[in-house]
Amino acid sequence: MKEKKCSVAVVGATGAVGLEFLKCLEHRHFPLSDLRLLASARSKGKKLPFQGRAIKVEELNENSFKGVQIAFFSAGGSISKKYALIAVRAGAVVIDNSSAFRMDPSVPLVIPEINPEEVSRHKGIIANPNCSTIIAITPLWPIHQKNRIHRLIAATYQAASGAGAAAMAELEDSTRAHLAGKEYKQKVFPHPYAFNLFSHNSKMDLKTGYNEEEIKMANETRKIFNDSEIRVSATCVRVPVLRAHSEALMIECERPITPDEVRHILRKAPGVKLVDDMEKNYFPMPRDASGQDDVLVGRIRQDMSDPSGKSIALFVAGDQLLKGAALNGVQIAEILIGKER
């Protein structure tokens, strides 16, 4: 059956994730009848490459969505809150990469390898989960299906890409300055980034001591797994890596489980690649995960602090701009249009 072509808009097209949306649409041969690139006034007129031609960026406004069928939003929560419903009223389905709608009970929060059936219940908006959540739980879901996970403890090592192109530039520029012995005044982050790491730069909840990124991971995992009882605790840290997040995960399952059982499950899991070579001490690294669609998983071992045998430790790495953002959104769109994957 011939695929139906769609009119698509990308909001925030000139940003780091917006550019990845374009690459994913091209690489995956998404059936397009029209592609509209939308951004702020300062990017109006800029040309971006797509399928061998240059497409001019238009200024986002209330009339931008006429005739658009699918709109990818990646310009921040405030833009999503202002324009998403305008796009829906114009007839588009919005796939939103911000946190604006993720915990709205009426909005599906989707990772296609986990809950693709949720796409069909949308009312005009589908939310893309937080990048750290996607990278952590895509490989955990197949384990959860075989042996329910009761508890997840996560420590993240988050790259500059998670904060956009300006943050990536700040890491590069500050590193050059540091090596040259020059002073550098950071603009994106509250702390020096070169040769440093610090608690994730999202807002702190002074009552709990957790920041917004850590709270998102807990709440989104419960919603996506449709399991309000799963216990989640995260510590999110920004590290001086340009691209791809890494995470140390510890899971406690309902029944005893061995590392070999986990490896067997993950070898066949969609969206996951096993990188677990103990003899060579070769495990997931952000440099290997960068540019890859799959989440890399390794360092699979029994948690020696749990004598019950129910706990496993793992290490994962995934491209925040791809599976953590743009790729996941395009996969959702493919489900919407019934594209064969």
C-alpha positions as CSV (number, residue, x, y, z in Angstrom):
1,M,0.0,0.0,0.0
2,K,1.3,3.4,-1.0
3,E,2.1,5.6,2.1
4,K,0.1,8.7,2.5
5,K,2.2,11.9,2.5
6,C,1.9,14.4,5.2
7,S,2.4,18.1,5.7
8,V,4.8,18.6,8.5
9,A,6.0,21.6,10.6
10,V,9.1,21.8,12.8
11,V,8.9,24.4,15.5
12,G,12.3,25.4,16.8
13,A,13.9,24.2,13.6
14,T,17.2,26.0,14.1
15,G,17.8,24.6,17.5
16,A,19.9,21.5,18.3
17,V,16.9,19.2,18.5
18,G,15.1,20.9,15.6
19,L,18.1,20.1,13.3
20,E,18.0,16.5,14.5
21,F,14.3,16.3,13.6
22,L,15.2,17.3,10.0
23,K,18.0,14.7,9.8
24,C,15.6,12.0,11.2
25,L,12.8,12.9,8.7
26,E,15.3,12.7,5.9
27,H,17.2,9.6,7.1
28,R,14.0,7.6,7.8
29,H,12.3,8.7,4.5
30,F,9.3,10.1,6.2
31,P,6.6,10.6,3.6
32,L,6.3,14.4,3.2
33,S,4.0,16.5,1.0
34,D,5.3,19.7,2.6
35,L,7.9,20.7,5.2
36,R,7.5,24.0,7.1
37,L,10.4,25.2,9.2
38,L,9.4,27.6,12.0
39,A,11.5,29.6,14.5
40,S,11.8,33.0,16.2
41,A,12.1,36.3,14.3
42,R,15.9,36.3,14.6
43,S,16.1,33.1,12.5
44,K,13.6,34.2,9.8
45,G,15.0,33.8,6.3
46,K,17.8,31.4,7.4
47,K,18.1,28.4,5.0
48,L,18.5,24.8,6.3
49,P,19.5,21.9,4.1
50,F,17.0,19.1,3.5
51,Q,17.1,16.3,0.8
52,G,19.6,18.2,-1.3
53,R,17.8,21.5,-1.2
54,A,17.6,24.6,1.0
55,I,14.4,25.4,2.9
56,K,13.8,28.9,4.2
57,V,12.9,29.3,7.9
58,E,9.7,31.1,8.6
59,E,8.8,33.2,11.6
60,L,6.5,31.3,14.0
61,N,3.1,33.0,14.4
62,E,-0.6,32.1,14.9
63,N,-1.1,31.5,11.2
64,S,1.8,29.1,10.8
65,F,-0.1,25.9,11.0
66,K,-2.7,26.2,8.2
67,G,-2.7,22.9,6.3
68,V,-0.2,21.3,8.7
69,Q,-1.0,17.7,9.7
70,I,1.9,16.9,12.1
71,A,3.8,19.6,14.1
72,F,7.0,18.8,16.0
73,F,7.5,21.2,18.8
74,S,11.0,21.7,20.2
75,A,11.3,25.3,21.2
76,G,10.7,25.1,25.0
77,G,7.7,24.9,27.3
78,S,6.5,28.5,27.0
79,I,6.3,28.2,23.2
80,S,4.5,24.9,23.4
81,K,2.0,26.3,25.9
82,K,1.3,29.3,23.6
83,Y,1.2,27.6,20.2
84,A,0.4,23.9,20.6
85,L,-3.4,24.4,21.0
86,I,-3.3,26.9,18.1
87,A,-1.7,24.2,15.9
88,V,-4.3,21.6,17.1
89,R,-7.2,24.0,16.3
90,A,-5.7,24.4,12.8
91,G,-5.9,20.6,12.3
92,A,-2.4,19.4,13.3
93,V,-1.4,16.7,15.7
94,V,1.4,18.1,17.9
95,I,4.3,16.0,19.0
96,D,5.8,18.1,21.8
97,N,9.3,17.7,23.1
98,S,8.9,20.1,26.1
99,S,7.7,19.3,29.6
100,A,4.6,21.4,29.1
101,F,2.1,18.5,28.7
102,R,3.9,15.4,29.8
103,M,2.0,14.9,33.1
104,D,-1.4,16.0,31.8
105,P,-3.6,12.9,32.2
106,S,-5.3,13.6,28.9
107,V,-2.0,13.7,26.9
108,P,-0.2,10.4,26.0
109,L,3.4,10.2,27.0
110,V,5.0,7.8,24.5
111,I,8.1,5.8,24.0
112,P,7.2,3.6,20.9
113,E,9.2,0.6,22.2
114,I,7.1,0.7,25.4
115,N,3.6,2.0,24.9
116,P,2.8,2.6,21.2
117,E,-0.9,1.9,21.8
118,E,-1.1,5.2,23.7
119,V,-0.7,7.2,20.5
120,S,-4.3,6.3,19.4
121,R,-5.9,8.0,22.4
122,H,-4.4,11.5,21.6
123,K,-6.7,14.5,21.6
124,G,-4.3,16.6,19.4
125,I,-1.2,16.5,21.5
126,I,1.3,13.7,22.2
127,A,4.2,14.3,24.6
128,N,7.8,13.2,24.1
129,P,9.3,12.1,27.4
130,N,12.3,13.7,29.1
131,C,15.6,12.5,27.5
132,S,16.9,11.0,30.6
133,T,13.7,9.0,31.2
134,I,13.8,7.7,27.6
135,I,17.4,6.5,27.8
136,A,16.9,4.9,31.2
137,I,13.6,3.0,30.7
138,T,13.7,1.9,27.1
139,P,16.1,-0.9,28.1
140,L,14.3,-1.5,31.4
141,W,10.9,-2.1,29.9
142,P,11.6,-5.6,28.5
143,I,13.0,-6.6,31.9
144,H,9.9,-5.1,33.6
145,Q,7.7,-7.2,31.4
146,K,9.4,-10.4,32.4
147,N,10.1,-9.6,36.0
148,R,8.4,-6.5,37.4
149,I,10.7,-3.8,38.6
150,H,9.7,-2.6,42.0
151,R,12.5,0.0,42.4
152,L,14.8,2.1,40.3
153,I,17.8,4.1,41.5
154,A,19.4,6.2,38.8
155,A,22.5,8.5,38.6
156,T,22.8,10.4,35.3
157,Y,25.8,11.8,33.5
158,Q,24.2,14.4,31.2
159,A,25.8,15.9,28.2
160,A,25.7,19.5,27.1
161,S,23.4,18.6,24.2
162,G,20.6,18.3,26.8
163,A,20.7,22.1,27.2
164,G,20.9,22.9,23.5
165,A,23.3,24.3,21.0
166,A,24.3,27.2,23.2
167,A,25.4,24.9,26.0
168,M,27.4,22.7,23.6
169,A,29.2,25.9,22.4
170,E,29.8,27.0,26.0
171,L,31.5,23.6,26.7
172,E,33.7,23.9,23.7
173,D,34.6,27.6,24.2
174,S,35.2,27.3,28.0
175,T,37.4,24.2,27.4
176,R,39.6,26.2,24.9
177,A,39.8,29.1,27.3
178,H,40.8,26.8,30.2
179,L,43.5,25.1,28.2
180,A,44.8,28.5,27.1
181,G,44.8,29.8,30.7
182,K,42.3,32.4,29.8
183,E,39.3,33.6,31.9
184,Y,35.9,32.5,30.7
185,K,32.5,33.9,31.8
186,Q,29.8,31.3,31.4
187,K,26.4,32.4,30.1
188,V,24.3,29.2,29.9
189,F,25.2,27.4,33.1
190,P,25.5,28.6,36.7
191,H,28.9,26.9,37.1
192,P,32.1,26.5,35.1
193,Y,31.7,23.6,32.7
194,A,35.2,22.8,31.5
195,F,36.8,20.0,33.5
196,N,33.9,20.2,36.0
197,L,30.6,18.5,36.8
198,F,27.7,19.8,38.8
199,S,24.1,19.0,39.9
200,H,21.7,19.3,37.0
201,N,20.8,23.0,36.4
202,S,17.0,22.6,36.7
203,K,15.1,24.2,39.5
204,M,15.4,22.7,43.0
205,D,12.5,21.6,45.1
206,L,13.6,23.0,48.5
207,K,11.2,20.7,50.4
208,T,12.5,17.4,48.9
209,G,16.0,18.3,47.9
210,Y,15.3,16.9,44.4
211,N,15.6,19.0,41.2
212,E,13.0,19.1,38.4
213,E,15.0,16.7,36.2
214,E,15.0,14.1,38.9
215,I,11.3,14.6,39.7
216,K,10.5,14.3,35.9
217,M,12.3,10.9,35.7
218,A,10.3,9.5,38.6
219,N,6.9,10.8,37.5
220,E,7.3,10.0,33.8
221,T,8.5,6.5,34.5
222,R,5.4,5.8,36.5
223,K,3.1,7.2,33.8
224,I,4.8,5.4,30.9
225,F,5.0,2.1,32.7
226,N,1.4,2.6,33.9
227,D,2.7,1.7,37.4
228,S,2.0,4.1,40.2
229,E,3.8,1.9,42.7
230,I,7.2,1.8,41.2
231,R,9.7,3.5,43.4
232,V,12.2,5.8,41.6
233,S,15.0,8.0,43.0
234,A,17.4,9.8,40.6
235,T,20.5,12.0,41.0
236,C,21.0,14.0,37.8
237,V,24.4,15.5,37.1
238,R,25.7,17.6,34.2
239,V,29.1,16.4,32.9
240,P,31.5,17.9,30.4
241,V,30.5,15.7,27.4
242,L,29.2,17.3,24.2
243,R,26.6,14.7,23.2
244,A,24.9,11.6,24.6
245,H,23.8,11.0,28.2
246,S,24.9,8.1,30.3
247,E,23.2,6.6,33.4
248,A,24.1,4.2,36.1
249,L,20.9,2.2,37.0
250,M,20.1,-0.1,39.8
251,I,16.8,-2.1,39.6
252,E,15.1,-4.2,42.2
253,C,12.8,-6.8,40.6
254,E,9.8,-8.7,42.0
255,R,11.7,-12.1,41.8
256,P,15.4,-13.1,41.8
257,I,17.0,-12.4,38.5
258,T,20.5,-13.0,37.1
259,P,22.8,-10.9,34.8
260,D,22.6,-13.7,32.2
261,E,18.8,-13.5,32.2
262,V,19.0,-9.7,31.7
263,R,21.5,-10.1,28.8
264,H,19.2,-12.7,27.2
265,I,16.2,-10.3,27.5
266,L,18.1,-7.3,26.1
267,R,19.7,-9.1,23.2
268,K,16.2,-9.2,21.6
269,A,14.9,-5.9,22.9
270,P,13.9,-3.2,20.3
271,G,15.8,0.1,20.5
272,V,18.6,-1.5,22.6
273,K,22.2,-2.6,21.8
274,L,24.2,-4.8,24.2
275,V,27.7,-3.5,24.8
276,D,29.0,-5.7,27.7
277,D,32.5,-6.9,27.2
278,M,34.0,-7.6,30.6
279,E,37.2,-9.1,29.4
280,K,38.1,-5.9,27.4
281,N,36.5,-3.6,30.0
282,Y,34.4,-2.2,27.2
283,F,31.0,-0.9,28.1
284,P,28.6,1.9,26.9
285,M,30.3,5.3,26.3
286,P,28.8,8.6,25.1
287,R,31.3,8.7,22.3
288,D,29.9,5.4,21.0
289,A,26.3,6.3,21.6
290,S,26.5,9.6,19.8
291,G,24.8,9.4,16.4
292,Q,23.3,6.0,17.2
293,D,19.6,5.3,17.3
294,D,19.8,2.5,19.9
295,V,20.4,2.9,23.6
296,L,23.7,1.1,24.6
297,V,23.5,-1.2,27.6
298,G,26.2,-2.9,29.6
299,R,28.0,-3.4,32.9
300,I,25.2,-5.8,33.8
301,R,25.9,-7.3,37.2
302,Q,24.3,-8.5,40.3
303,D,23.8,-5.9,43.0
304,M,26.0,-7.4,45.7
305,S,24.3,-5.3,48.4
306,D,21.1,-7.2,47.9
307,P,21.4,-10.8,49.2
308,S,17.9,-11.7,47.8
309,G,19.3,-11.8,44.3
310,K,16.5,-9.5,43.0
311,S,18.6,-6.5,42.1
312,I,20.7,-5.8,39.1
313,A,23.1,-2.9,38.2
314,L,23.5,-1.6,34.7
315,F,25.1,1.2,32.8
316,V,23.5,2.8,29.7
317,A,24.4,5.5,27.2
318,G,22.1,7.1,24.6
319,D,22.1,10.0,22.2
320,Q,20.0,12.7,23.8
321,L,19.3,14.5,20.5
322,L,18.2,11.3,18.8
323,K,16.4,8.6,20.9
324,G,16.2,11.1,23.8
325,A,14.4,13.6,21.6
326,A,14.0,13.9,17.8
327,L,14.1,10.2,16.9
328,N,11.5,9.3,19.5
329,G,9.3,12.0,18.1
330,V,9.6,10.9,14.6
331,Q,8.9,7.3,15.6
332,I,5.7,8.6,17.2
333,A,4.8,10.3,14.0
334,E,5.4,7.0,12.1
335,I,2.9,5.3,14.3
336,L,0.4,8.1,13.6
337,I,0.5,7.7,9.9
338,G,0.9,3.9,9.9
339,K,4.4,3.9,8.3
340,E,6.0,0.5,8.2
341,R,9.1,0.5,10.4
